[in-house]
Amino acid sequence: MALREYRTDAAVAANKAETVPTGSPAYWVCLALLVATVVLAVRIASLW
């Protein structure tokens, strides 16, 4: 029974870790990389 409780606690912790707050620096870095990739793709497409 203790093993089951441990798995449940681990699952809850994993679910909490998946939700990244928008104030997180990693969120903004990923967003900036995504925007830069889209801008680069548009520039390449316009030159083609």
TAKAWO-V592578 format. One record per residue. RES is the residue in three letters. PSI is psi in degrees with one decimal (none if undefined). OMEGA is omega in radians with two decimals (999 if undefined). D_LAST is the distance of its C-alpha to the last C-alpha in whole Angstrom. Layout:
BEGIN
res,psi,omega,d_last
RES,PSI,OMEGA,D_LAST
RES,PSI,OMEGA,D_LAST
END
This chain:
BEGIN
res,psi,omega,d_last
MET,-35.5,3.14,63
ALA,-34.7,3.12,62
LEU,-39.0,3.13,59
ARG,-40.4,3.11,58
GLU,-38.8,3.13,58
TYR,-43.1,3.12,56
ARG,-40.6,3.13,53
THR,-43.6,3.12,53
ASP,-38.5,3.11,53
ALA,-39.0,3.12,50
ALA,-40.3,3.11,48
VAL,-42.3,3.12,49
ALA,-38.7,3.12,48
ALA,-39.8,3.13,44
ASN,-37.6,3.10,44
LYS,-35.0,-3.13,44
ALA,-27.3,-3.11,42
GLU,-29.6,-3.13,39
THR,105.6,-3.11,39
VAL,124.1,3.10,37
PRO,149.6,-3.09,39
THR,-12.3,3.10,36
GLY,-4.2,-3.08,38
SER,136.3,3.11,37
PRO,-33.3,3.14,35
ALA,-35.4,3.10,33
TYR,-46.8,-3.10,32
TRP,-34.8,3.09,30
VAL,-45.7,3.12,29
CYS,-39.7,3.12,27
LEU,-40.9,3.12,26
ALA,-40.1,3.10,24
LEU,-39.3,3.12,23
LEU,-44.7,3.13,21
VAL,-41.7,3.13,20
ALA,-37.6,3.11,18
THR,-42.1,3.13,17
VAL,-42.9,3.13,15
VAL,-43.0,3.11,14
LEU,-41.1,3.12,12
ALA,-39.1,3.12,11
VAL,-39.4,3.12,10
ARG,-40.8,3.13,9
ILE,-41.0,3.14,6
ALA,-36.0,-3.12,5
SER,-28.7,3.10,6
LEU,-24.3,-3.06,4
TRP,none,999,0
END
